[in-house]
């Protein structure tokens, strides 16, 4: 399992735990970091398959300042 798979699994587990707690009658806070992590994993996989890396601007939420980072 590569690092991207481990990060994706961790994010999906957090989302699954959130839904399980909601179904159980709880009122948990949604793990928004998990959505960010899934976006980063998707970008990283795309860049691994691309000839030249793409900037990560497209995965940042609109309320963030644009930051160029390369994977």
C-alpha positions as CSV (number, residue, x, y, z in Angstrom):
1,X,0.0,0.0,0.0
2,X,1.5,3.3,-1.0
3,X,1.2,6.5,1.1
4,X,-1.6,7.9,-1.1
5,X,-3.7,4.7,-0.4
6,X,-3.0,5.0,3.4
7,X,-4.0,8.7,3.4
8,X,-7.2,7.9,1.4
9,X,-8.1,5.1,3.7
10,X,-7.6,7.3,6.8
11,X,-9.9,10.0,5.3
12,X,-12.6,7.5,4.2
13,X,-12.5,5.8,7.7
14,X,-13.1,9.2,9.3
15,X,-16.1,9.9,7.0
16,X,-17.5,6.5,7.6
17,X,-17.1,6.9,11.4
18,X,-19.0,10.3,11.1
19,X,-21.9,8.7,9.2
20,X,-22.0,5.8,11.7
21,X,-22.2,8.2,14.6
22,X,-25.0,10.2,12.8
23,X,-27.0,7.1,12.1
24,X,-26.6,6.2,15.8
25,X,-28.2,9.4,16.9
26,X,-25.1,11.4,17.6
27,X,-24.3,14.9,16.4
28,X,-20.6,14.7,15.4
29,X,-18.7,17.4,13.6
30,X,-18.0,16.5,10.0
31,X,-14.3,15.8,9.3
32,X,-13.8,18.4,6.6
33,X,-10.1,17.7,6.6
34,X,-11.0,14.3,5.1
35,X,-12.5,16.0,1.9
36,X,-9.3,18.0,1.6
37,X,-7.2,14.9,2.0
38,X,-9.1,13.1,-0.7
39,X,-8.6,16.0,-3.0
40,X,-4.9,16.1,-2.4
41,X,-4.7,12.3,-3.0
42,X,-6.5,12.7,-6.3
43,X,-4.2,15.5,-7.4
44,X,-1.1,13.5,-6.3
45,X,-2.3,10.5,-8.3
46,X,-3.0,12.6,-11.4
47,X,0.5,14.1,-11.1
48,X,2.1,10.7,-10.8
49,X,0.6,9.8,-14.1
50,X,1.3,13.2,-15.8
51,X,4.5,14.2,-17.6
52,X,4.7,17.5,-15.8
53,X,3.2,18.3,-12.3
54,X,0.2,20.6,-12.0
55,X,-0.1,23.2,-9.3
56,X,-2.5,22.4,-6.5
57,X,-4.5,25.6,-6.9
58,X,-7.6,23.8,-8.1
59,X,-8.0,21.8,-4.8
60,X,-7.9,24.7,-2.4
61,X,-11.3,26.0,-1.1
62,X,-12.3,29.4,-2.5
63,X,-11.9,31.2,0.8
64,X,-8.2,30.4,1.0
65,X,-5.5,32.6,-0.4
66,X,-4.0,31.0,-3.6
67,X,-0.8,29.2,-2.9
68,X,1.2,27.4,-5.5
69,X,2.6,24.1,-4.4
70,X,3.9,21.3,-6.5
71,X,3.6,17.6,-5.8
